[in-house]
Amino acid sequence: MKKIYYLSTCSTCADIMKDAGISESTGFELQDIRTQKITSAQIDEMKKMAGSYEVLFSRRALKYKELGLKDKKLTEKDYKNYILEHDTFLKRPVVLIGDKIFIGSEKKNVAALKAAATE
């Protein structure tokens, strides 16, 4: 399976997809999480691969500060629910290639993604 969860309006996601050669023509299933919401089953699958919902959660989201979440102790259930409620809380892009998962836009992660996407 080759799939990416991303935002089509996000220039960082677009740059990563371009650099890694991720497109429908290279066999990837693309899911724009703004137009096609993440399901509970999909987030559960990501969690199973990543190890926790917290790893998938973005603290950079503007809503994180707006909702005062930085001052709260969040549980795994909270992380999951916030990601399902607001697509902005998913650290993106999330790319699944076989049994590997790549989360976010950190340089080390993007380098590993590029290597895996071209295998």
C-alpha positions as a Python dict, from the first residue, in 0.01 Angstrom:
ca = {
    (1, 'M'): (0, 0, 0),
    (2, 'K'): (121, 348, -89),
    (3, 'K'): (-88, 631, 52),
    (4, 'I'): (-46, 992, 158),
    (5, 'Y'): (-264, 1201, 387),
    (6, 'Y'): (-200, 1568, 310),
    (7, 'L'): (-353, 1912, 257),
    (8, 'S'): (-368, 2028, -104),
    (9, 'T'): (-343, 2389, 18),
    (10, 'C'): (-20, 2323, 210),
    (11, 'S'): (294, 2428, 19),
    (12, 'T'): (515, 2214, 246),
    (13, 'C'): (310, 1904, 159),
    (14, 'A'): (329, 1992, -211),
    (15, 'D'): (708, 2037, -196),
    (16, 'I'): (757, 1705, -16),
    (17, 'M'): (532, 1523, -263),
    (18, 'K'): (723, 1672, -557),
    (19, 'D'): (1066, 1595, -409),
    (20, 'A'): (971, 1237, -319),
    (21, 'G'): (792, 1171, -648),
    (22, 'I'): (459, 1107, -478),
    (23, 'S'): (161, 1121, -713),
    (24, 'E'): (-120, 904, -840),
    (25, 'S'): (91, 822, -1147),
    (26, 'T'): (360, 671, -920),
    (27, 'G'): (105, 442, -754),
    (28, 'F'): (11, 650, -450),
    (29, 'E'): (-339, 694, -322),
    (30, 'L'): (-379, 1063, -235),
    (31, 'Q'): (-617, 1177, 37),
    (32, 'D'): (-664, 1549, 88),
    (33, 'I'): (-776, 1551, 452),
    (34, 'R'): (-963, 1878, 409),
    (35, 'T'): (-1197, 1739, 141),
    (36, 'Q'): (-1197, 1375, 249),
    (37, 'K'): (-1195, 1354, 629),
    (38, 'I'): (-984, 1097, 811),
    (39, 'T'): (-1192, 812, 949),
    (40, 'S'): (-1153, 653, 1290),
    (41, 'A'): (-1031, 332, 1121),
    (42, 'Q'): (-766, 526, 925),
    (43, 'I'): (-633, 704, 1234),
    (44, 'D'): (-629, 371, 1419),
    (45, 'E'): (-421, 219, 1138),
    (46, 'M'): (-177, 513, 1153),
    (47, 'K'): (-153, 479, 1532),
    (48, 'K'): (-81, 107, 1502),
    (49, 'M'): (209, 183, 1267),
    (50, 'A'): (335, 491, 1455),
    (51, 'G'): (295, 362, 1811),
    (52, 'S'): (75, 638, 1949),
    (53, 'Y'): (-174, 909, 1856),
    (54, 'E'): (54, 1166, 2015),
    (55, 'V'): (319, 1108, 1746),
    (56, 'L'): (56, 1198, 1484),
    (57, 'F'): (-53, 1514, 1668),
    (58, 'S'): (74, 1856, 1562),
    (59, 'R'): (147, 2106, 1833),
    (60, 'R'): (220, 2368, 1566),
    (61, 'A'): (-149, 2400, 1479),
    (62, 'L'): (-289, 2744, 1556),
    (63, 'K'): (-588, 2580, 1727),
    (64, 'Y'): (-347, 2419, 1974),
    (65, 'K'): (-286, 2759, 2132),
    (66, 'E'): (-638, 2893, 2062),
    (67, 'L'): (-797, 2606, 2255),
    (68, 'G'): (-542, 2632, 2535),
    (69, 'L'): (-429, 2273, 2483),
    (70, 'K'): (-68, 2352, 2575),
    (71, 'D'): (-188, 2402, 2933),
    (72, 'K'): (-377, 2071, 2948),
    (73, 'K'): (-260, 1716, 3004),
    (74, 'L'): (-388, 1532, 2697),
    (75, 'T'): (-451, 1157, 2683),
    (76, 'E'): (-417, 928, 2381),
    (77, 'K'): (-796, 943, 2346),
    (78, 'D'): (-778, 1326, 2344),
    (79, 'Y'): (-512, 1324, 2070),
    (80, 'K'): (-723, 1092, 1855),
    (81, 'N'): (-1041, 1295, 1904),
    (82, 'Y'): (-872, 1629, 1825),
    (83, 'I'): (-720, 1486, 1505),
    (84, 'L'): (-1060, 1351, 1397),
    (85, 'E'): (-1237, 1680, 1480),
    (86, 'H'): (-986, 1919, 1320),
    (87, 'D'): (-765, 1816, 1027),
    (88, 'T'): (-517, 2084, 1135),
    (89, 'F'): (-409, 1864, 1428),
    (90, 'L'): (-269, 1589, 1204),
    (91, 'K'): (106, 1630, 1167),
    (92, 'R'): (141, 1619, 792),
    (93, 'P'): (202, 1479, 554),
    (94, 'V'): (154, 1122, 671),
    (95, 'V'): (281, 872, 415),
    (96, 'L'): (228, 498, 431),
    (97, 'I'): (452, 278, 219),
    (98, 'G'): (403, -91, 288),
    (99, 'D'): (459, -138, 661),
    (100, 'K'): (645, 194, 702),
    (101, 'I'): (501, 527, 813),
    (102, 'F'): (651, 872, 762),
    (103, 'I'): (504, 1156, 967),
    (104, 'G'): (564, 1527, 927),
    (105, 'S'): (809, 1749, 747),
    (106, 'E'): (1129, 1720, 951),
    (107, 'K'): (1438, 1691, 729),
    (108, 'K'): (1542, 1347, 858),
    (109, 'N'): (1190, 1212, 801),
    (110, 'V'): (1166, 1360, 450),
    (111, 'A'): (1505, 1210, 355),
    (112, 'A'): (1389, 865, 473),
    (113, 'L'): (1061, 912, 284),
    (114, 'K'): (1242, 1001, -40),
    (115, 'A'): (1459, 690, -10),
    (116, 'A'): (1157, 466, 55),
    (117, 'A'): (943, 621, -219),
    (118, 'T'): (1207, 558, -486),
    (119, 'E'): (1272, 193, -390),
}
